[in-house]
Amino acid sequence: MIVLHVEVKKEDLALSVIQHLLKKQLIHSAEYTKINLFYPNSTKGEVKLSAGFAIRAKTKALQFQKIQTTLQDKFKKRIHALYATPIVYMDQKQAELLKSATQAV
């Protein structure tokens, strides 16, 4: 099991990503929140601040590659970051629900 992390610039895009992944049964559940993104501005040597949205979703680790391909195909370059962190411990009932609610691998 993993927590999928996706960063986008616009709220409507965050909602579209969540809806798309849920419809394809690639994630079990998701949340999104407004975030501030900090990154270096290489031309001026300064730190740049940009608003965006972070999506967190629970899914199976083996779904990551399929999710990555799906997001690249559907949303092209509008996904600014995509990575996952492992879920080390999870309630057994929640784990079974997540397994049954997502696509078989």
DSSP file (Angstrom, degrees, kcal/mol; ACC not computed):
  #  RESIDUE AA STRUCTURE BP1 BP2  ACC     N-H-->O    O-->H-N    N-H-->O    O-->H-N    TCO  KAPPA ALPHA  PHI   PSI    X-CA   Y-CA   Z-CA
    1    1 A M              0   0    0      0, 0.0    86,-2.4     0, 0.0     2,-0.3   0.000 360.0 360.0 360.0 145.3    0.0    0.0    0.0
    2    2 A I  E     -AB  59  86A   0     57,-2.5    57,-1.9    84,-0.3     2,-0.6  -0.929 360.0-125.9-138.0 162.1    1.1    3.5   -0.8
    3    3 A V  E     -AB  58  85A   0     82,-2.9    82,-2.1    -2,-0.3     2,-0.3  -0.975  32.6-144.7-106.1 117.5    0.1    7.1   -0.4
    4    4 A L  E     -AB  57  84A   0     53,-3.6    53,-1.8    -2,-0.6     2,-0.5  -0.650  10.9-158.3 -82.2 135.5    0.2    8.7   -3.8
    5    5 A H  E     +AB  56  83A   0     78,-3.4    78,-2.1    -2,-0.3     2,-0.4  -0.975  14.3 173.9-119.2 126.5    1.3   12.3   -4.0
    6    6 A V  E     -AB  55  82A   0     49,-2.1    49,-3.2    -2,-0.5     2,-0.4  -0.998  12.6-159.9-132.0 133.2    0.4   14.5   -6.9
    7    7 A E  E     +AB  54  81A   0     74,-2.2    73,-2.6    -2,-0.4    74,-1.1  -0.958  17.2 165.6-116.9 132.6    1.1   18.3   -7.2
    8    8 A V  E     -A   53   0A   0     45,-2.5    45,-3.2    -2,-0.4    71,-0.1  -0.894  37.5-129.4-136.6 165.6   -0.8   20.5   -9.7
    9    9 A K  S    S+     0   0    0     69,-0.5     2,-0.4    -2,-0.3    -1,-0.1   0.783  84.7  53.8 -88.7 -28.1   -1.2   24.3  -10.1
   10   10 A K     >  -     0   0    0      1,-0.1     4,-1.8    43,-0.1     3,-0.2  -0.859  68.4-137.8-119.2 145.0   -5.0   24.6  -10.3
   11   11 A E  H  > S+     0   0    0     -2,-0.4     4,-2.3     1,-0.2     5,-0.2   0.891 105.3  54.5 -63.7 -42.1   -7.9   23.4   -8.2
   12   12 A D  H  > S+     0   0    0      1,-0.2     4,-2.0     2,-0.2    -1,-0.2   0.847 107.7  51.5 -63.9 -31.1  -10.0   22.3  -11.1
   13   13 A L  H  > S+     0   0    0      2,-0.2     4,-2.6     1,-0.2    -1,-0.2   0.889 106.8  53.4 -70.0 -39.4   -7.2   20.1  -12.3
   14   14 A A  H  X S+     0   0    0     -4,-1.8     4,-2.2     1,-0.2    -2,-0.2   0.928 111.0  46.6 -59.5 -44.7   -6.8   18.5   -8.8
   15   15 A L  H  X S+     0   0    0     -4,-2.3     4,-2.6     1,-0.2    -1,-0.2   0.892 111.7  51.0 -64.7 -40.0  -10.5   17.6   -8.9
   16   16 A S  H  X S+     0   0    0     -4,-2.0     4,-2.5     2,-0.2    -2,-0.2   0.900 109.6  50.2 -64.4 -41.1  -10.2   16.2  -12.4
   17   17 A V  H  X S+     0   0    0     -4,-2.6     4,-2.5     2,-0.2     5,-0.2   0.939 112.6  46.8 -62.0 -47.5   -7.2   14.1  -11.5
   18   18 A I  H  X S+     0   0    0     -4,-2.2     4,-2.5     1,-0.2     5,-0.2   0.942 113.9  47.2 -61.0 -48.7   -9.0   12.7   -8.4
   19   19 A Q  H  X S+     0   0    0     -4,-2.6     4,-2.5     1,-0.2    -1,-0.2   0.900 112.2  50.5 -61.3 -41.3  -12.2   12.0  -10.4
   20   20 A H  H  X S+     0   0    0     -4,-2.5     4,-1.7    -5,-0.2    -1,-0.2   0.930 112.8  45.1 -63.6 -46.2  -10.3   10.3  -13.2
   21   21 A L  H  <>S+     0   0    0     -4,-2.5     5,-2.7     1,-0.2     6,-0.9   0.866 113.8  49.9 -68.8 -35.5   -8.3    8.0  -10.9
   22   22 A L  H ><5S+     0   0    0     -4,-2.5     3,-1.4    -5,-0.2    -2,-0.2   0.924 109.3  51.2 -67.2 -43.6  -11.4    7.1   -8.9
   23   23 A K  H 3<5S+     0   0    0     -4,-2.5    -2,-0.2     1,-0.3    -1,-0.2   0.861 111.8  47.2 -61.9 -35.5  -13.5    6.3  -12.0
   24   24 A K  T 3<5S-     0   0    0     -4,-1.7    -1,-0.3    -5,-0.2    -2,-0.2   0.432 111.4-124.9 -84.7   1.3  -10.7    4.0  -13.3
   25   25 A Q  T < 5S+     0   0    0     -3,-1.4    78,-3.0    -4,-0.2    -3,-0.2   0.839  72.3 130.0  56.9  37.4  -10.5    2.4   -9.8
   26   26 A L      < +     0   0    0     -5,-2.7    34,-0.3    76,-0.2     2,-0.3   0.616  69.8  34.1 -93.0 -15.2   -6.8    3.2   -9.5
   27   27 A I        -     0   0    0     -6,-0.9    32,-0.2    74,-0.2     3,-0.1  -0.933  64.4-147.4-133.2 160.0   -7.2    4.8   -6.1
   28   28 A H  S    S-     0   0    0     30,-2.9     2,-0.3     1,-0.4    31,-0.1   0.882  78.5 -15.7 -91.4 -47.9   -9.4    4.0   -3.1
   29   29 A S  E     -C   58   0A   0     29,-0.7    29,-1.7     2,-0.0    -1,-0.4  -0.970  62.8-165.1-153.6 162.0   -9.8    7.5   -1.7
   30   30 A A  E     -C   57   0A   0     -2,-0.3     2,-0.3    27,-0.2    27,-0.2  -0.977   8.5-168.2-150.6 160.5   -8.2   11.0   -2.0
   31   31 A E  E     -C   56   0A   0     25,-2.2    25,-2.7    -2,-0.3     2,-0.3  -0.964   9.6-160.0-142.0 157.6   -7.9   14.4   -0.5
   32   32 A Y  E     -C   55   0A   0     -2,-0.3     2,-0.3    23,-0.2    23,-0.2  -0.987   6.9-176.6-139.9 154.8   -6.5   17.6   -1.8
   33   33 A T  E     -C   54   0A   0     21,-2.0    21,-2.8    -2,-0.3     2,-0.3  -0.985  33.5-101.6-146.3 153.2   -5.3   20.8   -0.1
   34   34 A K  E     -C   53   0A   0     -2,-0.3     2,-0.3    19,-0.2    19,-0.3  -0.573  47.0-179.7 -75.3 138.4   -3.9   24.2   -1.2
   35   35 A I  E     -C   52   0A   0     17,-2.8    17,-2.3    -2,-0.3     2,-0.5  -0.898  30.2-124.4-135.0 163.4   -0.1   24.4   -0.8
   36   36 A N  E     -C   51   0A   0     -2,-0.3     2,-0.5    15,-0.2    15,-0.2  -0.962  26.3-152.0-107.1 126.0    2.7   26.8   -1.4
   37   37 A L  E     -C   50   0A   0     13,-3.9    13,-2.4    -2,-0.5     2,-0.5  -0.863   9.0-167.2-101.2 127.1    5.4   25.5   -3.6
   38   38 A F  E     +C   49   0A   0     -2,-0.5    11,-0.2    11,-0.2     9,-0.0  -0.945  18.4 153.8-113.0 132.9    9.0   26.8   -3.2
   39   39 A Y  E     -C   48   0A   0      9,-2.1     9,-3.6    -2,-0.5     2,-0.1  -0.989  45.1 -91.1-154.2 155.9   11.6   26.2   -5.8
   40   40 A P  E     -C   47   0A   0      0, 0.0     2,-0.9     0, 0.0     7,-0.3  -0.431  24.4-140.3 -72.6 140.0   14.9   27.8   -6.9
   41   41 A N  E >>> -C   46   0A   0      5,-4.0     4,-2.1     1,-0.2     5,-0.9  -0.860  18.0-163.1 -94.7 100.2   14.8   30.3   -9.7
   42   42 A S  T 345S+     0   0    0     -2,-0.9    -1,-0.2     1,-0.3     5,-0.0   0.750  80.9  56.3 -63.4 -26.8   17.9   29.3  -11.5
   43   43 A T  T 345S+     0   0    0      1,-0.2    -1,-0.3    -3,-0.1    -2,-0.0   0.825 122.1  24.4 -76.4 -29.6   18.3   32.5  -13.5
   44   44 A K  T <45S-     0   0    0     -3,-0.9    -2,-0.2     2,-0.2    -1,-0.2   0.504  98.6-123.5-112.3  -7.8   18.3   34.8  -10.6
   45   45 A G  T  <5S+     0   0    0     -4,-2.1     2,-0.2     1,-0.3    -3,-0.2   0.728  71.5 122.3  71.3  20.5   19.5   32.5   -7.8
   46   46 A E  E   < - C   0  41A   0     -5,-0.9    -5,-4.0    -7,-0.0     2,-0.5  -0.623  68.4-105.4-109.1 169.2   16.4   33.3   -5.7
   47   47 A V  E     - C   0  40A   0     -7,-0.3     2,-0.4    -2,-0.2    -9,-0.0  -0.839  33.7-150.6 -95.5 131.4   13.7   31.2   -4.3
   48   48 A K  E     - C   0  39A   0     -9,-3.6    -9,-2.1    -2,-0.5     2,-0.4  -0.813   2.4-151.1-104.4 142.6   10.4   31.4   -6.1
   49   49 A L  E     + C   0  38A   0     -2,-0.4     2,-0.3   -11,-0.2   -11,-0.2  -0.936  18.7 171.0-114.1 133.9    7.0   30.9   -4.5
   50   50 A S  E     - C   0  37A   0    -13,-2.4   -13,-3.9    -2,-0.4     2,-0.2  -0.999  28.5-125.5-142.1 139.9    4.0   29.5   -6.4
   51   51 A A  E     + C   0  36A   0     -2,-0.3     2,-0.3   -15,-0.2   -15,-0.2  -0.528  43.4 143.2 -80.9 152.2    0.5   28.4   -5.2
   52   52 A G  E     - C   0  35A   0    -17,-2.3   -17,-2.8    -2,-0.2     2,-0.4  -0.908  42.7 -98.4-165.0-168.2   -0.7   24.9   -6.0
   53   53 A F  E     -AC   8  34A   0    -45,-3.2   -45,-2.5    -2,-0.3     2,-0.5  -0.996  20.7-151.3-134.6 136.9   -2.7   21.9   -4.9
   54   54 A A  E     -AC   7  33A   0    -21,-2.8   -21,-2.0    -2,-0.4     2,-0.4  -0.918   8.8-159.0-109.6 131.4   -1.4   18.7   -3.4
   55   55 A I  E     -AC   6  32A   0    -49,-3.2   -49,-2.1    -2,-0.5     2,-0.4  -0.910   5.4-170.6-107.6 134.2   -3.4   15.4   -3.8
   56   56 A R  E     +AC   5  31A   0    -25,-2.7   -25,-2.2    -2,-0.4     2,-0.3  -0.997  12.8 171.0-123.0 131.0   -2.9   12.5   -1.5
   57   57 A A  E     -AC   4  30A   0    -53,-1.8   -53,-3.6    -2,-0.4     2,-0.4  -0.996  28.4-129.4-141.3 144.1   -4.6    9.2   -2.4
   58   58 A K  E     +AC   3  29A   0    -29,-1.7   -30,-2.9    -2,-0.3   -29,-0.7  -0.760  44.5 135.8 -92.9 138.6   -4.4    5.6   -1.0
   59   59 A T  E     -A    2   0A   0    -57,-1.9   -57,-2.5    -2,-0.4     2,-0.3  -0.932  55.1 -69.5-161.0-177.6   -3.7    2.8   -3.4
   60   60 A K    >   -     0   0    0    -34,-0.3     3,-1.6    -2,-0.3     4,-0.3  -0.653  38.1-128.9 -84.3 142.8   -1.8   -0.4   -4.1
   61   61 A A  G >  S+     0   0    0     -2,-0.3     3,-1.6     1,-0.3     4,-0.3   0.867 107.9  60.6 -59.5 -36.8    1.9    0.0   -4.7
   62   62 A L  G 3  S+     0   0    0      1,-0.3     4,-0.4     2,-0.1    -1,-0.3   0.590  95.2  64.1 -70.5  -8.0    1.6   -2.1   -7.9
   63   63 A Q  G <> S+     0   0    0     -3,-1.6     4,-2.7     1,-0.2    -1,-0.3   0.592  76.9  90.2 -86.0 -11.7   -0.8    0.5   -9.4
   64   64 A F  H <> S+     0   0    0     -3,-1.6     4,-2.9    -4,-0.3     5,-0.2   0.909  85.7  47.6 -55.9 -48.9    1.9    3.3   -9.4
   65   65 A Q  H  > S+     0   0    0     -4,-0.3     4,-2.3     1,-0.2    -1,-0.2   0.902 113.9  47.7 -60.2 -41.8    3.2    2.6  -12.9
   66   66 A K  H  > S+     0   0    0     -4,-0.4     4,-2.5     2,-0.2    -1,-0.2   0.898 112.5  49.5 -66.3 -40.5   -0.4    2.4  -14.3
   67   67 A I  H  X S+     0   0    0     -4,-2.7     4,-2.8     2,-0.2     5,-0.2   0.928 110.1  51.3 -62.7 -45.7   -1.3    5.7  -12.5
   68   68 A Q  H  X S+     0   0    0     -4,-2.9     4,-2.3    -5,-0.2    -2,-0.2   0.929 112.9  44.6 -58.5 -47.6    1.8    7.4  -13.8
   69   69 A T  H  X S+     0   0    0     -4,-2.3     4,-2.5     2,-0.2    -1,-0.2   0.916 113.3  51.1 -63.1 -44.5    1.1    6.3  -17.4
   70   70 A T  H  X S+     0   0    0     -4,-2.5     4,-2.5     1,-0.2     5,-0.3   0.921 112.2  45.9 -60.1 -46.2   -2.6    7.3  -17.1
   71   71 A L  H  X S+     0   0    0     -4,-2.8     4,-2.6     1,-0.2     5,-0.4   0.889 112.6  50.3 -67.7 -38.8   -1.8   10.8  -15.7
   72   72 A Q  H  X S+     0   0    0     -4,-2.3     4,-1.1    -5,-0.2    -1,-0.2   0.910 114.5  44.9 -64.4 -41.1    0.9   11.4  -18.4
   73   73 A D  H  < S+     0   0    0     -4,-2.5    -2,-0.2    -5,-0.2    -1,-0.2   0.918 123.2  33.6 -68.1 -43.9   -1.6   10.4  -21.2
   74   74 A K  H  < S+     0   0    0     -4,-2.5    -2,-0.2    -5,-0.2    -3,-0.2   0.889 132.2  25.3 -82.7 -41.4   -4.6   12.3  -19.9
   75   75 A F  H >< S-     0   0    0     -4,-2.6     3,-2.2    -5,-0.3    -3,-0.2   0.393  82.5-167.1-111.5   2.4   -3.0   15.4  -18.3
   76   76 A K  G >< S-     0   0    0     -4,-1.1     3,-0.6    -5,-0.4    -1,-0.2  -0.189  70.3 -11.1  51.0-122.9    0.3   15.7  -20.2
   77   77 A K  G 3  S+     0   0    0      1,-0.2    -1,-0.3     3,-0.0    -5,-0.1   0.222 109.7  95.3 -95.6  15.1    2.7   18.2  -18.5
   78   78 A R  G <   +     0   0    0     -3,-2.2     2,-0.7    -6,-0.1   -69,-0.5   0.534  63.2  88.7 -84.8  -4.1    0.2   19.7  -16.1
   79   79 A I    <   -     0   0    0     -3,-0.6   -71,-0.2     1,-0.2     3,-0.1  -0.853  56.6-175.0 -92.2 117.0    1.3   17.3  -13.3
   80   80 A H        +     0   0    0    -73,-2.6     2,-0.3    -2,-0.7   -72,-0.2   0.778  67.0   9.9 -87.8 -27.8    4.2   19.0  -11.5
   81   81 A A  E     +B    7   0A   0    -74,-1.1   -74,-2.2     2,-0.0     2,-0.3  -0.987  57.9 178.6-151.4 143.4    5.1   16.2   -9.2
   82   82 A L  E     +B    6   0A   0     -2,-0.3     2,-0.3   -76,-0.2   -76,-0.2  -0.920  25.2 127.9-147.8 117.4    4.2   12.6   -8.8
   83   83 A Y  E     -B    5   0A   0    -78,-2.1   -78,-3.4    -2,-0.3     2,-0.3  -0.950  36.5-134.6-157.9 174.4    5.6   10.2   -6.2
   84   84 A A  E     -B    4   0A   0     -2,-0.3   -80,-0.2   -80,-0.2    -2,-0.0  -0.970   2.2-155.0-138.9 152.3    4.5    7.8   -3.5
   85   85 A T  E     -B    3   0A   0    -82,-2.1   -82,-2.9    -2,-0.3     2,-0.1  -0.974  32.1-109.7-123.4 143.6    5.4    6.9    0.1
   86   86 A P  E     -B    2   0A   0      0, 0.0     2,-0.7     0, 0.0   -84,-0.3  -0.385  17.6-131.5 -72.2 147.4    4.8    3.5    1.6
   87   87 A I        -     0   0    0    -86,-2.4     3,-0.1     1,-0.2   -29,-0.0  -0.896  24.3-175.5 -93.5 114.2    2.1    2.9    4.1
   88   88 A V        +     0   0    0     -2,-0.7     2,-0.4     1,-0.2    -1,-0.2   0.922  67.3  20.2 -80.5 -45.9    3.9    0.9    6.8
   89   89 A Y        +     0   0    0      2,-0.0     2,-0.3     3,-0.0    -1,-0.2  -0.970  67.4 165.8-127.3 142.1    1.0    0.2    9.1
   90   90 A M        -     0   0    0     -2,-0.4     5,-0.0    -3,-0.1    -3,-0.0  -0.982  44.7 -95.5-154.0 142.2   -2.7    0.2    8.4
   91   91 A D     >  -     0   0    0     -2,-0.3     4,-2.4     1,-0.1     5,-0.2  -0.340  37.2-127.9 -54.7 134.9   -5.8   -1.1   10.1
   92   92 A Q  H  > S+     0   0    0      1,-0.2     4,-2.3     2,-0.2     5,-0.2   0.869 107.3  50.9 -59.4 -40.6   -6.6   -4.5    8.6
   93   93 A K  H  > S+     0   0    0      1,-0.2     4,-2.1     2,-0.2    -1,-0.2   0.908 111.5  48.1 -65.1 -40.7  -10.2   -3.6    7.8
   94   94 A Q  H  > S+     0   0    0      2,-0.2     4,-2.4     1,-0.2    -2,-0.2   0.893 110.4  52.5 -65.5 -38.9   -9.1   -0.5    6.0
   95   95 A A  H  X S+     0   0    0     -4,-2.4     4,-2.3     2,-0.2    -2,-0.2   0.908 109.6  48.3 -63.3 -42.7   -6.5   -2.5    4.1
   96   96 A E  H  X S+     0   0    0     -4,-2.3     4,-2.3     2,-0.2    -1,-0.2   0.897 111.1  50.9 -65.2 -39.5   -9.0   -5.0    2.9
   97   97 A L  H  X S+     0   0    0     -4,-2.1     4,-1.8     2,-0.2    -2,-0.2   0.915 110.1  49.5 -63.7 -43.0  -11.4   -2.2    1.8
   98   98 A L  H  X S+     0   0    0     -4,-2.4     4,-0.9     1,-0.2    -2,-0.2   0.922 111.3  49.8 -62.0 -44.0   -8.6   -0.6   -0.2
   99   99 A K  H  < S+     0   0    0     -4,-2.3     3,-0.4     1,-0.2    -2,-0.2   0.904 114.2  44.1 -61.7 -42.3   -7.7   -3.9   -1.9
  100  100 A S  H  < S+     0   0    0     -4,-2.3    -1,-0.2     1,-0.2    -2,-0.2   0.755 111.2  53.8 -76.8 -22.9  -11.3   -4.6   -2.8
  101  101 A A  H  < S+     0   0    0     -4,-1.8     2,-0.3    -5,-0.2    -1,-0.2   0.602 101.6  66.6 -89.4 -11.3  -12.0   -1.0   -4.0
  102  102 A T  S  < S-     0   0    0     -4,-0.9   -76,-0.2    -3,-0.4   -77,-0.1  -0.735  95.7 -82.3-110.9 161.0   -9.1   -0.8   -6.5
  103  103 A Q        -     0   0    0    -78,-3.0     2,-0.2    -2,-0.3    -1,-0.1  -0.153  48.1-105.2 -55.6 145.4   -8.4   -2.6   -9.7
  104  104 A A              0   0    0      1,-0.1    -1,-0.1    -4,-0.1    -4,-0.0  -0.495 360.0 360.0 -68.1 145.0   -6.8   -6.0   -9.6
  105  105 A V              0   0    0     -2,-0.2    -1,-0.1    -3,-0.1    -2,-0.1   0.420 360.0 360.0 -98.8 360.0   -3.2   -5.9  -10.5
